[in-house]
């Protein structure tokens, strides 16, 4: 045994969880500080509302490209190795945002940071699926989803405290922190045993072959379409709400940055509780039924929320809305891991979730346009309709089995 192999042990459940949660938390932190800082950035760089919204949109478009590239590379070369590359890329270009002098260079940095961001969710979820037992896969995936919310909470609390002292450029420099985490993860953590076993026995696949596994038969193709719909609705609703809500609260109710941060924190606490609860329930009951319950809750709460005008009720209802609207993300990682074989697991995770994230990137643009042309109430009400599409996909497209691993089979 070499010195290197003595240091790098197989990915244990605890270490795999730390690696996945850390990367996803920094993603959430970065995107939400951007939401808080958009008015300040727009004022200094003289950006229009459309340009401000496009910074988020192109970050998510970059994530689609990154998801496609890094998902395949992770299935080919290893979870930990490629996860490290994605974190380094994300960190570098987030830090470079601090040097932006105008719209176009800032847009380029955000897009390139998004490419790095695109790999982290899917690789982390694949890593968790292979390091944790199948019967606990839903809760493990939910814990990773909660990592994003930890990053969002950090953004909600730290941005009001730090922005006035270090400015928006200083806040972007905080994005360099994941580089250190990346180094530590790569140095001490090895690949999951399941991945190494598969790599030693299965044939090496090209990207087109891995992609083909997502549509290898009628059942798998339907599942892929259904998962894409769920991921699109999830991200459209989430980004549409979370990116514009601080601005809406400030404009319509006179919320300061601190008060907007409190609203975000309370809503995110509700989201975190919803994710945790989803994971626990889905390991105990049929996951597809939990999806339906959450989707119905999302429709009801979004409609109710759009009618509110009292800030106190908006604060409380935001937590309940967050529980249903974002809690569903607790099931996506396990759903995808159960549906596709180890040979294409990270590819499926990254392509399907990040294509959904690309569609979701239109959320800030669509919400921004509706706010300008109609009203914020109309924009929020639109979100209720898209969760009806979620219900259809869950009932008629998604596989109902779970927890077995490689539900729809592999190729040998």
Secondary structure, 3 states (H helix, E strand, C coil): CCHHHHHCECCCHHHHHHHHHHHHHHHHHHHHHHHHHHHHHHHHHCCCHHHHHHHHHHHHHHHHHHHHHHHHHHHHHCHHHHHHHHHHHHHHHHHHHHHCCCHHHHHHHHHHHHHHHHHHHHHHHHHHHHHCCHHHHHHHHHHHHHHHHHHHHHHHHHHHHHHHHHHHHHHHHHHHHHHHHHHHHHHHECCCHHHHHHHHHCCCCCHHHHHHHHHCCHHHHHHHHHHHHHHHHHHHHHHHHHHHHHHHHHHHHCCCHHHHHHHHHHHHHHHHHHHHHHHHHHHHCCHHHHHHHHHHHHHHHHHHHHCCCCHHHHHHHHHHHHHHHHHCHHHHHHHHHHHCCHHHHHHHHHHHHHHHHHHHCHHHHHHHHHHHHCCHHHHHHHHHHHHHHHHHHHHHCCCCCCCCCCCCCCCC
